[in-house]
Amino acid sequence: MSSENGQRDGGADGAPPEQLALIRESVRGAKVPRAKPRTWRGAALAKELPVARVLVDKGVLHLDRYFDYAVPEELDEQAQPGVRVRVRFGAGRHRVREGRREGGGLIDGFLIERRAESDYSGPLAALAQVVSPEPVLSEESLGLARAVADRYAGSLADVLQLAVPPRSARAERRPSPEPPPPPPPPEAGPWTRYERGAAFIASLAAGGTPRAVWNALPGPRWSEELALAVAATLASGRGALVVVPDGRAAARVDAALTAQLGRGRHALLTADAGPEKRYGQWLAVRRGAVRAVVGTRAAMFAPVRDLGLLAIWDDGDDSHSEPHAPQPHARDVLLLRAALDKCAFLLGSWSCTVEAAQLVESGWARPLVAGREQVRRSAALVRTVGDGDLARDEAARAARLPTLAWQAVRDGLRHGPVLVQVPRRGYVPRLACATCRAPARCRHCSGPLEARDAGALWCGWCGREEAAWHCPECGSFRLRAQVVGARRTAEELGRAFPAVPVRTSGREQVLDTVPGAPALVVSTPGAEPVAEGGYAAALLLDGWAMLGRPDLRAGEDALRRWLGAAALVRPQQEGGTVVVVAEPTLRPVQALVRWDPVGHAVRELAERAELGFPPVSRMAAVSGPVEAVAGFLATVELPPDAEVLGPVPLPVVAAGRPRRTGGPPPGERWERALVRVPPGSGSALAAALKTAQAARMVRGGGEPVRIRIDPPDIG
C-alpha cells in the first residue's frame, strides 16, 4: 500500500483504521508460536537415558538397522518408545558443531528404545521432532514385523509401513471409550454341525488355544460361525482378529459380529472406511478400547491386546497376498503371530489349500470338518458336462450352452435366481479364425483381438480398432470365440429367456446381494453376489479355461472358485443343482462332485512332496535382466542344500498392457530363476538372499534384481 493510500485510509490525523487496529491488537494478544529447533544446537540433553535408538523410514536393505540419536531435554517426556519421530539422516562426520552432528534431510522414523549410552563412538545428531506423543509401535508389533522381514528377505521399515497406518492428528485427539466387560460365553449354535465344533467353541471360551483347519459347510452361515468363535474368545477376556479377503466378506462378518455382540465391541479395518476413520479404529484397538477386529489384508498386523484367537477366511484368495514389499501373505503372517503370541488359530474356507492340508498333516492343527451325511444335506447336487457329452449334444454344437445347462437354467428359474459363472469378463475376450483356429491378432502390434461389443474388434494391447480382419493363414473372414466373456454370456441368456431379468457382477460392478426372485446372475469368479434364500441353480462354464492355466495351482484354484459359487446354491433336498462344464474324470471336478476339497488337497500335497514343490519345500524367485540375474546368482552364498532351477525367460509385456506385481517393465526381456531348499533351510535361504541384495545395493549402479520368497505362481 502506498503512503498516499495510507494517509487517505487512515483519516485526517493519520490514525490507523478501526479494522486494522483490531487486527493488530489480536496479534499482540495471541500466543506467539515457538519454532521447532532444527538441530538443537547447544541444547541440554536428557538427564536420564539421553540416547534414542531410532528406526528410520528407509526401506533399503543395507540400512535395515537402528541408528542412535541424542535426546534433547525438552523432548525427554515425549520421546518414549513407540512414538513417531523425525530425524536428520545423511550427515557426514565432518559436519559437527558444538558436539552435534548436523545436516542431512529430515526423515520419519520410530523411536525403538531409550538408552544410557550409544554404541556409536562419534558425535550424535539430535532428534529433530517428536511427531506425536501417541505410542503406535508396541514391543509385540515390532517383534512380529522383524519376524516377517526376516522370513521374506525384506526390510523392517517396509514391513512397518504395512503394519502402522498413516497418522491422522484429528483421530489422535479424539479419546477412545473405555473397554466393555467381557460378554457371556455363547452357545455353540451352528458349530454343532461339525464333529469337533462345540468342543472348539468351549475351548476358546475357557481360555484355551486350539488350532484348527476348518472346512466350512456350504451356505451363508460361515460369517455367523466366525462371529461365535470371536464371541467365545472375548468371553475369556482375550482379543480376537479375523482377516478376510475383501470388503464384501468383511461387511458380512461385521454384520454377524454386530448381531452377536452389539455395536461398539469390535472394529472394522478396511480401506473403504477412509484414512481418518480407519486410523481412529486402529487407535481404539491399540489403546485397548476394542478387543475384536475384522478386516482385510492390512488388518493382519492389527495391534490387538491379549490376543486369544487369529482367524483367516479363504486363505487361497489372491487378495491375501500383499503386493508391496516384502510381499507377505496374510496366512503366513498370522501363523507367525500365533507362534509368537501362543494363541488359538483358525483357518477356514469352503475349499482347502495345500498349505492348510500341510498344517493338518504335520500335526500343527487339527481338522474341523462335518460328517459326510451333514455335507450331503447341506450341499447342492453337482452334475458334469464333459467333452463326450458335448460331442453328442446337437444343441451344444449350435449354441454355447449344452442341453443339460439349458434345462438347469429353465428349471431353476421356476423357483428362484440362477447363477452363471464365467471365467472371463467382457464380451468376447479372445477370438480365433473359425476355419483354421489360428489366433486373431492385430496387424500393427500382433496383440490379441477382442470383441468388446457386437461387431467391433479391438486390439487388447494397443487399443486400435480392426475393421477388416482376415486370417493370414487361410484367408478366412470368419471368427469364433476362444473364450466368451461375461457380458456376451449375459446377452445370449437374455435372448434365450426374454422375460427374465439378467444381472452381471464383475470387475466394473460387483453386486453384494440379489433378491430371491427369478433372475439370471452372470458373474466372474469371486464376484458372485449372495442371493436371498440361495440360488436355485448354478452353471460353471468354460472349466477348461481355469484348469488349463500353466500354473502349479491351477487345479486347486479352479476347485476353490467352483466351491465358492456352489456354496451359494440351495441344498439338494431343496432342489439346488450345479452344472459344471468340464471333463468329469479330472481330479478337481471329481472333488467338486463329491464335495471333498480336503481329499483333493491331501493328494496335491503328496504329489508336491514327491516333486519337491512348495509348500513342502521353501522357494524363492529371483527375477531381473539376464546379466543381472546371472551376476546375482554368482555372488549369493546359498545354503549347501539349495537347488537353482533355471533361469528361464519371462514373457515380454507389451506397452500399455497391465503387468503382474514384480514383473518386467513393458518391452524388457527378463529372466527368472527359482531357488529351492528343503524344510528347515528357509530362514538360511532368506538371509543369504537378503545379504546378497544388500551388498549389491551398497555397490550400486547395477540393474534391478527382484526377490520374492514363496511366490504364489511358479508356473
Summary of the structure (lengths in Angstrom):
residues: 715
radius of gyration: 30.5
end to end distance: 73.3
largest distance: 108.3
contacts: 2368
relative contact order: 0.08
helix: 35%
strand: 22%
